[in-house]
Amino acid sequence: MAAVLVGVPFWYYRAQYNFGKRLRVVDPGKVYRSGQMTAEGLDDAIRRFGFRTIINLQDESPDPDLAPGVTESEFCRDRGVRYVFISPDLVDPWLMDRRQPDAIYQFLAIMDDPANYPVLLHCRAGLHRTGVMTALYRIEYNGWPMLRAVHELQANGFGRDPCTIRNYYISQYLTDYRPRRTARVFGIGTRQSKEEKDYDED
């Protein structure tokens, strides 16, 4: 009997957890983030926040099943929501000084269009891939310094140990990224500020 009583709260907790799967507000009315929600959870989020675009970052699951016979793209189409799959790729380290990951260009093309908002970004857990793209949004669209975006990334579950330039997702998507608007107006090159260098060497 005791095992049943313990099992019921755990089952309820897991169901509630998967329902909303770390759904968080990034930029009110514009950008939100989460992990892979259930069909019921995603339907509730679409109704509450009015998403026009959902970006799935799960390279291992380009179009996951939300229910038997119903993929996420079909689920979104039935609700008039645009569904986009972006695979967070990496560039060969020898080419890093000449090009950026394709996912950055795909992401910026979507986020540049006001008609796509509000946007939900999600991966499986809503921590790492979603966190990196959220940090990229902060730098490019909110005008945050890279260091501030990385601190938020850590605070939202990425962790401090993997959040260094030795992690290619951090270096290629964040520390080596230069906002287009800032680069055009102020002619900023590839040098980092002293604050950012101190952080990278920590």
C-alpha positions as CSV (number, residue, x, y, z in Angstrom):
1,M,0.0,0.0,0.0
2,A,2.9,2.4,0.9
3,A,4.5,1.7,-2.5
4,V,1.3,2.7,-4.2
5,L,1.0,5.9,-2.2
6,V,4.5,6.8,-3.1
7,G,4.1,5.9,-6.8
8,V,1.0,8.0,-7.4
9,P,2.7,11.4,-6.5
10,F,5.7,10.4,-8.6
11,W,3.6,9.5,-11.6
12,Y,1.6,12.8,-11.1
13,Y,4.8,14.8,-10.9
14,R,6.2,13.2,-14.0
15,A,3.0,13.8,-15.9
16,Q,2.9,17.5,-14.9
17,Y,6.6,17.9,-15.6
18,N,6.3,16.5,-19.2
19,F,3.1,18.5,-19.7
20,G,4.9,21.9,-19.5
21,K,8.6,20.6,-19.8
22,R,10.4,23.7,-18.6
23,L,8.3,26.2,-20.5
24,R,9.7,29.6,-19.8
25,V,9.3,33.2,-21.1
26,V,12.4,34.6,-22.8
27,D,11.1,37.8,-24.3
28,P,7.4,38.4,-23.3
29,G,5.1,38.2,-26.3
30,K,7.9,37.2,-28.6
31,V,10.1,34.3,-27.6
32,Y,9.6,31.3,-25.3
33,R,11.6,28.2,-24.6
34,S,10.9,24.6,-23.4
35,G,11.7,21.0,-23.6
36,Q,9.6,18.5,-25.6
37,M,6.1,18.9,-24.2
38,T,3.3,16.4,-24.4
39,A,0.5,17.0,-27.0
40,E,-1.7,18.3,-24.2
41,G,1.0,20.6,-22.9
42,L,1.9,22.0,-26.3
43,D,-1.8,22.6,-27.1
44,D,-2.3,24.5,-23.8
45,A,0.9,26.6,-24.5
46,I,-0.2,27.4,-28.0
47,R,-3.6,28.6,-26.7
48,R,-2.1,30.6,-23.9
49,F,0.8,32.3,-25.7
50,G,-0.5,32.3,-29.3
51,F,2.7,30.8,-30.9
52,R,2.9,31.4,-34.6
53,T,6.2,29.5,-35.0
54,I,7.6,26.5,-33.2
55,I,11.3,25.6,-33.7
56,N,12.4,22.1,-32.9
57,L,16.2,21.7,-32.3
58,Q,16.3,18.0,-31.8
59,D,18.7,16.7,-34.5
60,E,17.9,13.1,-33.3
61,S,14.2,13.7,-33.8
62,P,13.4,16.1,-36.6
63,D,9.6,15.5,-36.3
64,P,8.7,13.7,-33.1
65,D,5.5,11.9,-32.4
66,L,3.3,13.8,-30.0
67,A,0.5,11.1,-30.1
68,P,0.0,7.8,-31.9
69,G,0.1,8.7,-35.6
70,V,0.5,12.4,-35.0
71,T,3.8,14.1,-35.6
72,E,4.7,17.5,-34.2
73,S,4.6,19.1,-37.7
74,E,1.1,17.7,-38.3
75,F,0.0,18.9,-34.8
76,C,1.2,22.4,-35.5
77,R,-0.3,22.5,-39.0
78,D,-3.7,21.6,-37.6
79,R,-3.5,24.6,-35.3
80,G,-2.2,27.0,-37.9
81,V,1.3,27.2,-36.4
82,R,4.4,27.1,-38.5
83,Y,6.7,24.2,-37.7
84,V,10.5,24.5,-38.3
85,F,13.2,22.0,-37.7
86,I,16.8,23.3,-37.2
87,S,19.7,20.9,-36.6
88,P,22.3,22.7,-34.5
89,D,25.4,21.8,-36.5
90,L,29.1,22.5,-36.0
91,V,31.7,23.8,-38.3
92,D,35.0,22.0,-38.8
93,P,37.4,23.8,-36.3
94,W,39.8,24.6,-39.2
95,L,37.0,26.6,-40.9
96,M,35.7,28.5,-37.9
97,D,37.4,31.7,-38.9
98,R,35.7,31.6,-42.3
99,R,32.1,30.4,-41.7
100,Q,29.4,29.9,-39.0
101,P,27.2,26.9,-38.4
102,D,24.3,26.7,-40.9
103,A,21.9,26.6,-38.0
104,I,22.8,30.2,-37.1
105,Y,21.7,31.5,-40.6
106,Q,18.5,29.4,-40.5
107,F,17.7,30.7,-37.0
108,L,18.4,34.4,-37.9
109,A,16.3,34.1,-41.1
110,I,13.3,33.0,-39.0
111,M,13.8,35.5,-36.2
112,D,14.3,38.4,-38.6
113,D,10.7,38.1,-39.8
114,P,8.2,39.8,-37.4
115,A,5.4,37.7,-38.9
116,N,6.9,34.6,-37.2
117,Y,6.4,35.8,-33.7
118,P,5.6,34.7,-31.0
119,V,8.2,31.9,-31.3
120,L,8.7,28.8,-29.2
121,L,12.2,27.2,-29.2
122,H,12.5,23.7,-27.9
123,C,14.8,20.6,-27.8
124,R,14.3,17.4,-25.8
125,A,15.1,18.7,-22.3
126,G,15.0,22.4,-22.9
127,L,18.4,23.0,-21.4
128,H,21.4,22.8,-23.8
129,R,20.5,23.3,-27.5
130,T,17.5,25.5,-26.5
131,G,19.7,27.3,-24.1
132,V,22.4,28.1,-26.7
133,M,19.9,29.4,-29.3
134,T,18.2,31.5,-26.6
135,A,21.6,33.0,-25.7
136,L,22.2,33.7,-29.4
137,Y,18.8,35.5,-29.5
138,R,19.8,37.5,-26.5
139,I,23.0,38.7,-28.1
140,E,21.5,39.4,-31.6
141,Y,18.1,40.8,-30.8
142,N,18.2,41.9,-27.1
143,G,21.6,43.4,-27.5
144,W,23.0,41.6,-24.5
145,P,26.8,41.2,-24.0
146,M,28.0,37.7,-24.6
147,L,29.0,37.2,-21.0
148,R,25.5,38.1,-19.7
149,A,23.9,35.7,-22.2
150,V,26.2,32.9,-21.1
151,H,25.5,33.6,-17.4
152,E,21.8,33.2,-18.1
153,L,22.5,30.0,-20.0
154,Q,24.3,28.6,-17.0
155,A,21.6,29.6,-14.6
156,N,18.9,27.9,-16.7
157,G,20.4,24.4,-16.5
158,F,23.4,24.3,-18.9
159,G,25.8,24.1,-16.0
160,R,29.1,25.9,-15.5
161,D,31.6,23.1,-16.3
162,P,30.4,22.5,-20.0
163,C,29.9,26.2,-20.5
164,T,33.4,27.1,-21.7
165,I,35.1,27.8,-25.1
166,R,36.3,24.2,-25.1
167,N,32.6,23.3,-25.9
168,Y,32.3,24.0,-29.6
169,Y,28.6,24.9,-29.2
170,I,29.6,27.6,-26.8
171,S,32.5,28.9,-29.0
172,Q,30.9,28.6,-32.4
173,Y,27.4,29.9,-31.5
174,L,28.3,32.5,-28.7
175,T,31.8,33.5,-28.0
176,D,32.8,33.7,-31.7
177,Y,29.5,35.2,-32.8
178,R,29.4,38.9,-33.6
179,P,26.0,40.6,-33.8
180,R,25.3,41.8,-37.3
181,R,23.9,45.2,-36.2
182,T,26.8,45.9,-33.9
183,A,29.4,44.8,-36.4
184,R,27.9,47.0,-39.1
185,V,27.5,50.2,-37.0
186,F,30.6,50.0,-34.9
187,G,33.0,47.9,-37.0
188,I,33.7,45.5,-34.2
189,G,36.2,42.8,-35.2
190,T,36.9,39.4,-33.6
191,R,38.7,40.6,-30.5
192,Q,37.1,39.9,-27.1
193,S,36.8,42.4,-24.3
194,K,39.0,41.9,-21.2
195,E,35.9,40.8,-19.2
196,E,35.1,38.1,-21.8
197,K,38.7,36.9,-22.0
198,D,38.9,36.6,-18.2
199,Y,35.7,34.6,-18.3
200,D,37.0,32.2,-21.0
201,E,40.2,31.6,-19.0
202,D,38.4,30.9,-15.8
